[in-house]
Amino acid sequence: MTGAFDDLLADIRSCTLCAADLPLGPRPVVRGRPGARILIIGQAPGTRVHASGIPWDDRSGERLREWLDVTADVFYDEERIAIMPMGFCYPGRAAAGGDLPPRPECAPQWHQALRRQLVGVELTLLVGSYAQKYYLGEKACKTMTETVRAWSDYGPAVLSTPHPSWRTVGWQRKNPWFEAQLLPDLQRRVRGLL
């Protein structure tokens, strides 16, 4: 299986499917090994991650690791945690500020094949509304907040969180249940799997 998995990662990392639409060119960012027990599905790399090639290599990643209560060494241990964004490459900046949404080509092209190879995954963390809408489909609530608040409705194998950007600090103040209820449950699950 690892040979097929390595071949798939090589194919993903050499993908140029949407190169014409990427302002910094393609640099797919994905990590993991078939036995990883946790899969994190986020949005898309930012400019810092595009430059380093290391997913969640920014303040958002620090916040996510705090939420999971794991060190960087554990977080980047591909045998434990796989990381697969909705869009593997930096999509560019929106005219109104912030990054553009993940490119729509990535998930249909690569996710199913990658998930089939990640045979050890027992917890999938859907980080942000793009991953939640794609993977929960009609089961997702009307808003990201409602979807995250209903975390226990999606079973023990899936858990949703907001994207851990700086904007989430204010969101957390308005939604104290996230820190009081969801994060302890998430951390308990993560500890049990790692």
C-alpha contacts under 8 A as a table, 3 or more apart, distances in Angstrom:
res1	aa1	res2	aa2	distance
1	M	4	A	5.30
1	M	5	F	6.12
1	M	34	P	7.78
1	M	117	Q	7.54
2	T	5	F	4.83
2	T	6	D	5.92
2	T	33	R	7.84
2	T	34	P	7.00
3	G	6	D	5.14
3	G	7	D	6.15
4	A	7	D	5.04
4	A	8	L	6.16
5	F	8	L	5.04
5	F	9	L	6.23
5	F	33	R	7.67
5	F	34	P	7.15
5	F	114	L	7.81
5	F	117	Q	6.22
6	D	9	L	5.08
6	D	10	A	6.13
7	D	10	A	5.05
7	D	11	D	6.21
8	L	11	D	5.02
8	L	12	I	6.20
8	L	113	A	7.94
8	L	114	L	7.33
9	L	12	I	5.04
9	L	13	R	6.00
9	L	30	V	7.79
10	A	13	R	5.11
10	A	14	S	6.18
11	D	14	S	5.27
11	D	15	C	6.17
12	I	15	C	5.10
12	I	28	P	6.76
12	I	110	W	7.22
13	R	27	R	6.92
13	R	28	P	5.14
13	R	29	V	7.18
13	R	30	V	7.84
14	S	27	R	7.98
14	S	28	P	7.53
15	C	26	P	7.35
15	C	28	P	7.26
16	T	19	A	4.95
16	T	26	P	6.15
17	L	105	E	7.45
18	C	21	D	5.53
18	C	22	L	6.73
18	C	26	P	7.75
18	C	103	R	7.70
18	C	105	E	7.17
19	A	22	L	5.28
19	A	25	G	5.68
19	A	26	P	5.58
20	A	23	P	7.93
20	A	25	G	7.63
21	D	91	P	7.65
22	L	25	G	4.95
22	L	26	P	6.49
22	L	89	C	7.68
22	L	90	Y	6.94
22	L	91	P	5.64
22	L	92	G	6.51
23	P	91	P	7.17
23	P	92	G	5.82
24	L	90	Y	7.26
24	L	92	G	7.59
26	P	89	C	5.86
26	P	90	Y	7.66
27	R	50	H	6.54
27	R	53	G	7.41
27	R	88	F	7.43
27	R	89	C	5.46
27	R	90	Y	7.61
28	P	53	G	7.95
28	P	88	F	4.53
28	P	89	C	4.80
29	V	45	P	7.23
29	V	50	H	7.65
29	V	53	G	5.95
29	V	54	I	6.96
29	V	55	P	6.42
29	V	84	M	7.64
29	V	85	P	7.77
29	V	88	F	5.21
29	V	89	C	6.45
30	V	55	P	7.23
30	V	82	A	7.84
30	V	83	I	5.72
30	V	84	M	5.17
30	V	85	P	7.14
30	V	88	F	6.73
31	R	55	P	7.95
31	R	78	E	6.31
31	R	82	A	5.38
31	R	83	I	5.06
31	R	84	M	6.69
32	G	36	A	6.47
32	G	78	E	4.34
32	G	79	E	6.44
32	G	80	R	7.80
32	G	81	I	6.25
32	G	82	A	3.88
32	G	83	I	6.20
32	G	118	L	7.97
33	R	36	A	5.60
33	R	78	E	5.54
33	R	79	E	5.30
33	R	80	R	7.87
33	R	82	A	6.66
33	R	118	L	6.79
34	P	79	E	7.50
34	P	117	Q	5.73
34	P	118	L	4.24
34	P	119	V	5.58
34	P	120	G	6.17
35	G	79	E	5.93
35	G	80	R	7.12
35	G	118	L	6.38
35	G	119	V	6.11
35	G	120	G	4.30
35	G	121	V	7.01
36	A	39	L	7.24
36	A	78	E	6.49
36	A	79	E	4.75
36	A	80	R	4.22
36	A	81	I	5.08
36	A	82	A	5.86
36	A	118	L	6.80
36	A	119	V	7.80
36	A	120	G	5.35
36	A	121	V	5.75
37	R	79	E	7.82
37	R	80	R	5.49
37	R	81	I	6.16
37	R	82	A	7.78
37	R	120	G	5.04
37	R	121	V	4.06
37	R	122	E	5.31
37	R	123	L	6.59
37	R	193	L	6.40
37	R	194	L	7.49
38	I	80	R	6.45
38	I	81	I	4.82
38	I	82	A	6.17
38	I	120	G	7.99
38	I	121	V	5.24
38	I	122	E	6.09
38	I	123	L	4.92
38	I	124	T	5.88
38	I	125	L	7.49
38	I	190	V	7.79
38	I	193	L	7.57
39	L	81	I	5.84
39	L	82	A	4.70
39	L	83	I	5.79
39	L	84	M	7.28
39	L	121	V	6.25
39	L	123	L	6.31
39	L	124	T	4.70
39	L	125	L	6.12
40	I	81	I	7.37
40	I	82	A	6.21
40	I	83	I	4.84
40	I	84	M	6.16
40	I	85	P	7.64
40	I	124	T	5.90
40	I	125	L	4.79
40	I	126	L	6.40
40	I	127	V	7.11
41	I	83	I	6.15
41	I	84	M	4.96
41	I	85	P	4.94
41	I	86	M	6.55
41	I	124	T	7.26
41	I	125	L	6.08
41	I	126	L	5.20
41	I	127	V	5.95
41	I	131	A	6.30
42	G	83	I	7.81
42	G	84	M	6.69
42	G	85	P	4.45
42	G	86	M	6.04
42	G	126	L	6.40
42	G	127	V	4.74
42	G	128	G	6.40
42	G	130	Y	7.82
42	G	131	A	6.26
42	G	163	H	7.55
43	Q	85	P	5.09
43	Q	86	M	5.02
43	Q	87	G	6.23
43	Q	101	P	7.58
43	Q	102	P	6.00
43	Q	127	V	7.18
43	Q	128	G	6.74
43	Q	130	Y	6.37
43	Q	131	A	6.73
44	A	85	P	5.34
44	A	86	M	6.03
44	A	87	G	4.76
44	A	88	F	5.83
44	A	89	C	6.20
44	A	90	Y	6.04
44	A	91	P	7.21
44	A	101	P	7.62
44	A	102	P	5.33
45	P	48	R	7.75
45	P	49	V	5.41
45	P	50	H	5.99
45	P	55	P	6.81
45	P	56	W	7.60
45	P	85	P	7.58
45	P	87	G	7.61
45	P	88	F	6.77
45	P	89	C	5.86
45	P	90	Y	4.90
45	P	91	P	7.79
46	G	49	V	5.36
46	G	50	H	6.06
46	G	90	Y	5.53
46	G	91	P	7.98
46	G	99	D	7.28
47	T	50	H	4.89
47	T	51	A	6.15
47	T	90	Y	6.50
48	R	51	A	5.13
48	R	52	S	6.27
48	R	57	D	6.93
48	R	58	D	6.86
49	V	52	S	5.08
49	V	53	G	5.35
49	V	54	I	5.53
49	V	55	P	5.73
49	V	56	W	6.65
49	V	57	D	5.62
49	V	58	D	7.26
50	H	53	G	5.34
50	H	54	I	7.68
50	H	89	C	7.09
50	H	90	Y	6.13
52	S	57	D	7.54
54	I	57	D	5.63
55	P	61	G	7.85
55	P	83	I	7.36
56	W	59	R	7.83
56	W	60	S	6.47
56	W	61	G	4.15
56	W	62	E	7.58
57	D	60	S	7.81
57	D	61	G	5.79
57	D	62	E	7.79
58	D	61	G	5.24
58	D	62	E	6.54
59	R	62	E	4.94
59	R	63	R	6.28
59	R	165	S	7.38
60	S	63	R	5.13
60	S	64	L	6.15
60	S	163	H	7.74
60	S	164	P	5.00
60	S	165	S	4.91
60	S	166	W	7.22
61	G	64	L	4.93
61	G	65	R	6.11
61	G	164	P	7.35
62	E	65	R	5.19
62	E	66	E	6.26
63	R	66	E	4.97
63	R	67	W	6.25
63	R	164	P	5.92
63	R	165	S	7.80
64	L	67	W	5.01
64	L	68	L	6.26
64	L	164	P	5.90
65	R	68	L	5.00
65	R	69	D	5.77
65	R	70	V	5.45
65	R	71	T	6.67
65	R	72	A	7.15
65	R	75	F	7.07
66	E	69	D	4.80
66	E	70	V	6.64
67	W	183	L	6.23
67	W	186	L	7.88
67	W	187	Q	7.27
68	L	183	L	7.52
68	L	186	L	6.65
68	L	187	Q	5.31
68	L	190	V	6.77
69	D	187	Q	6.17
70	V	74	V	6.09
70	V	75	F	6.29
71	T	74	V	5.32
71	T	75	F	6.13
72	A	75	F	4.89
72	A	76	Y	5.98
73	D	76	Y	5.44
73	D	77	D	6.18
74	V	77	D	5.12
74	V	80	R	7.33
74	V	81	I	7.83
75	F	78	E	7.87
75	F	80	R	7.69
75	F	81	I	6.25
76	Y	81	I	6.87
77	D	80	R	5.52
77	D	81	I	6.13
78	E	81	I	5.17
78	E	82	A	5.73
79	E	82	A	7.56
80	R	194	L	6.68
84	M	88	F	7.34
85	P	88	F	5.60
86	M	102	P	6.07
86	M	103	R	7.72
86	M	104	P	7.97
86	M	106	C	6.54
86	M	107	A	5.59
86	M	130	Y	7.16
86	M	131	A	6.32
87	G	90	Y	7.61
87	G	91	P	7.73
87	G	102	P	4.48
87	G	103	R	5.23
87	G	104	P	7.01
87	G	105	E	7.64
87	G	106	C	5.27
87	G	107	A	6.70
88	F	102	P	7.82
88	F	106	C	6.58
89	C	102	P	7.85
89	C	103	R	7.81
90	Y	102	P	7.70
91	P	99	D	6.92
91	P	100	L	5.67
91	P	101	P	6.78
91	P	102	P	5.96
91	P	103	R	6.22
92	G	99	D	5.73
92	G	100	L	5.57
93	R	97	G	6.45
93	R	98	G	5.80
93	R	99	D	4.29
93	R	100	L	5.27
94	A	97	G	5.12
94	A	98	G	5.72
94	A	99	D	5.39
94	A	100	L	4.95
102	P	130	Y	7.91
103	R	106	C	6.35
104	P	107	A	6.72
104	P	108	P	7.66
105	E	108	P	6.03
105	E	109	Q	6.13
106	C	109	Q	5.18
106	C	110	W	5.88
106	C	111	H	7.35
107	A	110	W	5.45
107	A	111	H	4.91
107	A	112	Q	7.72
108	P	111	H	6.25
108	P	112	Q	7.26
109	Q	112	Q	7.73
110	W	113	A	5.66
110	W	114	L	6.16
111	H	114	L	5.10
111	H	115	R	5.93
112	Q	115	R	5.18
112	Q	116	R	6.16
113	A	116	R	5.24
113	A	117	Q	6.60
114	L	117	Q	5.25
114	L	118	L	6.39
115	R	118	L	5.03
115	R	119	V	7.42
116	R	119	V	6.45
118	L	121	V	6.04
121	V	124	T	7.08
122	E	157	A	5.69
122	E	193	L	7.77
123	L	156	P	7.15
123	L	157	A	4.50
123	L	158	V	5.62
123	L	159	L	7.43
124	T	157	A	6.07
124	T	158	V	4.82
124	T	159	L	6.40
125	L	158	V	5.94
125	L	159	L	5.02
125	L	160	S	5.77
125	L	161	T	7.36
126	L	131	A	5.39
126	L	132	Q	5.62
126	L	135	Y	7.98
126	L	158	V	7.26
126	L	159	L	6.14
126	L	160	S	4.63
126	L	161	T	6.31
127	V	131	A	6.27
127	V	132	Q	7.19
127	V	160	S	5.93
127	V	161	T	5.03
127	V	162	P	5.62
127	V	163	H	5.31
127	V	164	P	7.97
128	G	131	A	5.95
128	G	132	Q	6.39
128	G	144	M	7.26
128	G	160	S	7.39
128	G	161	T	6.13
128	G	162	P	4.56
128	G	163	H	4.43
129	S	132	Q	4.89
129	S	133	K	5.89
129	S	144	M	5.55
129	S	162	P	7.10
129	S	163	H	7.81
130	Y	133	K	5.38
130	Y	134	Y	6.19
131	A	134	Y	5.19
131	A	135	Y	5.97
132	Q	135	Y	5.39
132	Q	136	L	5.45
132	Q	137	G	7.42
132	Q	140	A	6.64
132	Q	144	M	7.85
132	Q	147	T	7.82
132	Q	160	S	6.82
133	K	136	L	5.47
133	K	137	G	5.15
133	K	138	E	7.86
133	K	140	A	6.10
134	Y	137	G	5.58
136	L	139	K	5.17
136	L	140	A	5.15
137	G	140	A	5.70
138	E	141	C	7.68
140	A	143	T	7.97
140	A	147	T	5.69
141	C	144	M	7.08
141	C	146	E	5.67
141	C	147	T	4.87
142	K	146	E	6.78
142	K	147	T	7.39
143	T	146	E	5.25
143	T	147	T	6.24
144	M	147	T	5.02
144	M	148	V	6.10
144	M	162	P	7.01
145	T	148	V	5.20
145	T	149	R	6.00
145	T	162	P	7.55
146	E	149	R	4.99
146	E	150	A	6.22
147	T	150	A	5.23
147	T	151	W	6.69
147	T	160	S	7.13
148	V	151	W	5.22
148	V	159	L	7.83
148	V	160	S	5.19
148	V	161	T	5.52
148	V	162	P	7.01
149	R	178	F	7.44
150	A	153	D	5.49
150	A	154	Y	7.48
151	W	154	Y	5.91
151	W	155	G	7.85
151	W	159	L	5.68
151	W	160	S	6.06
151	W	182	L	7.48
152	S	155	G	5.94
152	S	156	P	7.40
152	S	159	L	7.63
154	Y	157	A	7.56
154	Y	158	V	5.91
154	Y	159	L	6.87
155	G	158	V	6.01
155	G	159	L	7.75
156	P	159	L	7.32
159	L	186	L	7.65
162	P	168	T	7.15
163	H	168	T	7.04
164	P	167	R	7.66
164	P	168	T	5.74
165	S	168	T	5.54
165	S	169	V	7.77
166	W	169	V	5.76
167	R	170	G	6.05
167	R	171	W	6.78
168	T	171	W	4.73
168	T	172	Q	5.90
169	V	172	Q	5.25
169	V	173	R	6.58
170	G	173	R	5.16
170	G	174	K	6.55
171	W	174	K	5.21
171	W	175	N	6.17
172	Q	175	N	4.88
172	Q	176	P	5.89
172	Q	178	F	6.70
172	Q	179	E	7.35
173	R	176	P	5.82
175	N	178	F	5.94
176	P	179	E	5.69
176	P	180	A	6.21
177	W	180	A	4.86
177	W	181	Q	5.30
177	W	182	L	6.82
178	F	181	Q	5.66
178	F	182	L	4.92
178	F	183	L	6.17
179	E	182	L	6.08
179	E	183	L	5.21
179	E	184	P	7.33
180	A	183	L	6.69
180	A	184	P	6.94
181	Q	184	P	5.82
181	Q	185	D	6.55
182	L	185	D	5.20
182	L	186	L	6.10
183	L	186	L	4.93
183	L	187	Q	5.98
184	P	187	Q	5.11
184	P	188	R	6.05
185	D	188	R	5.12
185	D	189	R	6.27
186	L	189	R	5.19
186	L	190	V	6.16
187	Q	190	V	5.03
187	Q	191	R	6.04
188	R	191	R	5.21
188	R	192	G	6.19
189	R	192	G	5.10
189	R	193	L	6.35
190	V	193	L	5.21
190	V	194	L	6.09
191	R	194	L	5.29
